[in-house]
Amino acid sequence: MSANSAVLVPGASTGIDDFPVDLSWSPAGNAFAVAGGEGRLYRIAPEGGEPVLLGTHEPGLLSVAWQPNGELLATAGQDGAVRSCDLVSRSCGGRPLTRHTGDVHVVAFSADGRVLASGADDRTVRLVHAPAHGHEVARGQRGDPLRG
């Protein structure tokens, strides 16, 4: 952590209205995202701030990843969909970025934030172009699965 990053308060805790299944620190270290198994997505400041409900992904979340520029979160769900949450415009959900035929267990952004990878129960890994702030991925940019 840099000198400008958040200071963690020992013993700080907060409650959410869901059970956490994944956590992801923001690139700046000033917040973290919590994915809930019942589908709620929260942003929490580490110095004991109140959780902010960003949106839901029904029927439940399994993974969350923060884009390196800090503007987007990607969520992976039990419905086989990968969705984005634009933190600048506070717009979450919308059309899936990609869809698997089984639960999606992991999502991760490339180092430059332009590509999003997801892996699911259907034994596929999919790569898609990550949306730019305020824009959905164009239909022709959806990723085909990598199979091995």
N, C-alpha and C positions, 0 to 999 in steps of 0.2 A: 504494500500500500504506500502511496506517496503521502507527503505531508498535507496535501489538499484533500485526501480521501476522508471518508467518515471515520469517526472515532467510535469504536464499539464499546458499549457500556456493559461491563461484566454483570451477568445475571439478568440482563434485560430480556423480557419476553412479552409476547402479545398473543392474543387469541384470534382465530379466524373461524368462520362458519363453514368449515370443511375440514377434511383430513389431508394434510400435506403429503404429496407423493413425489414432488421434485422442487428444487430450489435453484435459482440462478442469480448470481451477483451481476449488477450492472457493470459495464466496462469502467466507469468512473469510480466504482466502489461506494457510491452514495445511496444505494437502494438495492433491494433484491426482490425477485419475483417468486411467488409461491404458486405452484400448480396444485389444485385440489382434486382429489379423486372423485368428487361429485360434480366437477366441472367449473369451479370458481377459480378465477385468476386474480391474484392480489399483487400489489406493489407495496413494499414496506421499507421505511427508513430504518437503518440499523440502530439509531440512537434511541429506540423505544417509541418511534412514531406509530400512529394508528394505521392499521391496514386500509388500503384503498382498493375497493373492488373495481377492477378494470373491465371485466366482462365474464362471460360464461362460455363454455364449450361442452355441450351436452353430448353424450350422457356423462362423461367424465374425462379429466385430463390425466395424462401419464408422464408428460415431459414438457419442459419449457426451456427456451434458449434466448439469450439476449444478443441482438445484432451488435457487432463491434462498435458501430457509431452511436449506440445507445438510443436510437429512434424507434426500433421495432422489437417486439417479442414474437417468437414463433411458438405455437402450442401444438402438441401431439395428443390425439384423443382416442378414446375407446370406440369412436364411430368410424375409424379408419381415415380420418381427415387431418390434414395439417393446415392450420390457419395462422393468420398474422394479427397482431395488435399494434396499431400505430400509436405510439406513446405521445407524439406531438399533437395529433388531432384527437386523441382519445377515442379512436375508432377501432373496435375489436370485432372479430368474427368475419362476417361476409363470406364470399365465395371461397371454398377451399383452394389452397395453393396447389395441392396435389391430394390424391386419394389412394389409399391402399385397400386391400380386401380383408384386412385384419386389424386388430388394435395396433396403433402406432406407439412404440415404446421410447423412441429417441429422436431428437431433432438437434441439429448443430449447424451453425453458420461457418462458412469459410472465413479465413483470417481477414479478407477484405470486405466481408459482409454481402457479397454479391450473389453467392450461391448458398442454398439451404439444402442440407441432406436430412433424410428421414429413413428410419428403419422400422419394420413392422413384423407382425406375426405371419404375414404372407411370404416371409423369407425373401423380401426384396428391400433394396436400398434405392431410394429415388433422389435425384438431384433436380432442383428447380432454381430458376432465377428468382432471387429474393425481390420483393416489390420495393420500389423506391418510396420514400416518405410521401404519403398521400396518394399513392397509385397502386392499383392491383396489378398482378402479373397478367400480361396479355395471354390470350388463349394459346397462341402458338409457342409460348415459352414454357409450357408445363413440361416437367421432366418425365421421361420414360424410365422405367426401373432398370437398375443394373442387376443382372443375375449372374451368379457364379457357381 
